[in-house]
Amino acid sequence: MWPLPPGATVGARMRVSRAWPGGQLGEHAALSALFLLGRILIDLAGLKLNFILDWMALADPEDLRTHLLRTVYYAHASPPGMNLFTGWLLKLGGAHAAALAHAVLLAAGLVLVNAVFRLLRLLEFGRGAALAIATAFSLAPAALYFEHLYLYTVPTAALLALSAMLFHRAVVRRSFSSWFAFFLVCAAIGWLRSTFHLVWFAGMVGLACWYARPGGWRTVLAGATAPAVLLLALYFKNLLVFGVFGATSYGPVNLTQVTVRRMPPADRAAWVREGRLSPYAAIDVFSGPEAYLPLFNSPQNPAWPPMLNQLERPSIHQPNFNHWFYLDVNPQRARDATTYLRTRPAEYAQSVLFNLAAFFSPSTQWHPWDGTPRSPHAQHRQVLGRYEAVWNAIVHRLPFAPVGLYALLPLPLAWAVGHVRRLGRAASPAARARGALVACCLVQIGYVVAASVLLTYLEMARYRFMVEAMLWLIVALAVRRRLRWKTSPADPVETSPSHAPAARG
């Protein structure tokens, strides 16, 4: 619990007493019951899990079921988290793997909504306000759709929200165990999503060291060591096995999408003929390995195990994006993208601006096949399509489509930056910890936006959902502060110690 500073009022002590674990458990139990009741009703209305197993990032499902560890070891198209999780589902669930996946995604959604509620309470929102905001977030069409799509989107969002909670706790407790828990979740995120690169993990270490001052950086580094080794083990394994220092070999593919793939086809073909781009630039990044056959002597390479020599994943008859071809193709795509960036920086900047707008477009419309029967949300839309349309009309139409209300985000984000600075100068340790929590959310938002719009193309709105909860948190905080200005122009807890009256608890 927070230590109460001198001069704290009896009311402050009562407010703190209501935050004891018993009270917290009651709050979370009520929220969880409300969440589960809503999900039961929505599922009874006909919303079903789209249990897709042919994502590019996944290895062959039968290989995952029968030879999980070997398959994951030789899979280079994505970090191992999703493959490990899928193999576990197929082994344990058998014929009921889809039902087990549904239950796990529901649990991830439950963690996410409870994390949102707890973060709001840590930022001193009242119980009713926190319950209303968390429930509204959980009922947004994107939350409902992604919980019913077999993909890493909701688990990643839940882990990020959980990491923010753990960051706040670590700043308060300043113990090895609390920092270890925070960094362990960060490492798990790195194993699940390639977006959260080793650079991001290092940034989290730096942020932790900053808020552990004075003298707490040694505890931070001690807590980060084992999780860092866990993440580095993945990178060094890929370096030794595939010659790629990363969680995936597909980083150049993402960069190709926002560079070479954006060129007019005639210009790209001319550059290939002139030798400015490799022959691979003429092949779409979403093409299977059979498209590269004319450029290789044979699809077979005895240096690699069978799963890297197969042109398709046999159990689902889909292209095998873990073929060894891509270990030769992707580094060359990186060189092609570099050539484009040197030659056409202005066009790249235009693509980034397009990405920025797409990032804040409706999350339920992220898929390239949206609006067709091939969309992963086609069945979801049959059940909740009208609700989704109303939501998007309200949120994404004004002040201008498709960004809508998100066009106003710079205002609360800019306010939040100033808020962090004010809380950093506060007399109360509790206030400074709240500032650390807001800073953590801002860093996550900034990182995901930058990584998404600068380094890839398409699917932007789905990436936003990873930090959607934190966006809601920042907006709610700014709106609450604005409402308070009408009645209380100054909040002593945000005043620097040299000018503050007795701090409140």
Secondary structure, 3 states (H helix, E strand, C coil): CCCCCCCCCHHHHHHHHCCCHHHHHHHHHHHHHHHHHHHHHHHHCCCCCECCCCCCCCCCHHHHHHCHHHHHHCCCCCCHHHHHHHHHHHHHHHHHHHHHHHHHHHHHHHHHHHHHHHHHHHCCCCHHHHHHHHHHHHCCHHHHHHHCECCCHHHHHHHHHHHHHHHHHHHHHCCHHHHHHHHHHHHHHHHHCCCCCHHHHHHHHHHHHHHCCCCCHHHHHHHHHHHHHHHHHHHHHHHHHHCCCCCCCCHHHHHHHCCHHHCCHHHHHHHHHHCCCCHHHHCCCCCCHHHHHHHCCCCCCCCCCHHHCCCEECCCCEECCCCCHHHHHHHHHHHHHHHHHHHCHHHHHHHHHHHHHHHCCCHHHCCCCCCCCCCCCHHHHHHHHHHHHHHHHHHCCCCCCCCHHHHHCHHHHHHHHHHHHHHHCCCCHHHHHHHHHHHHHHHHHHHHHHHHHHHCCCCHHHHHHHHHHHHHHHHHHHHHHHHHHCCCCCCHHHCCHHHCCCCCC
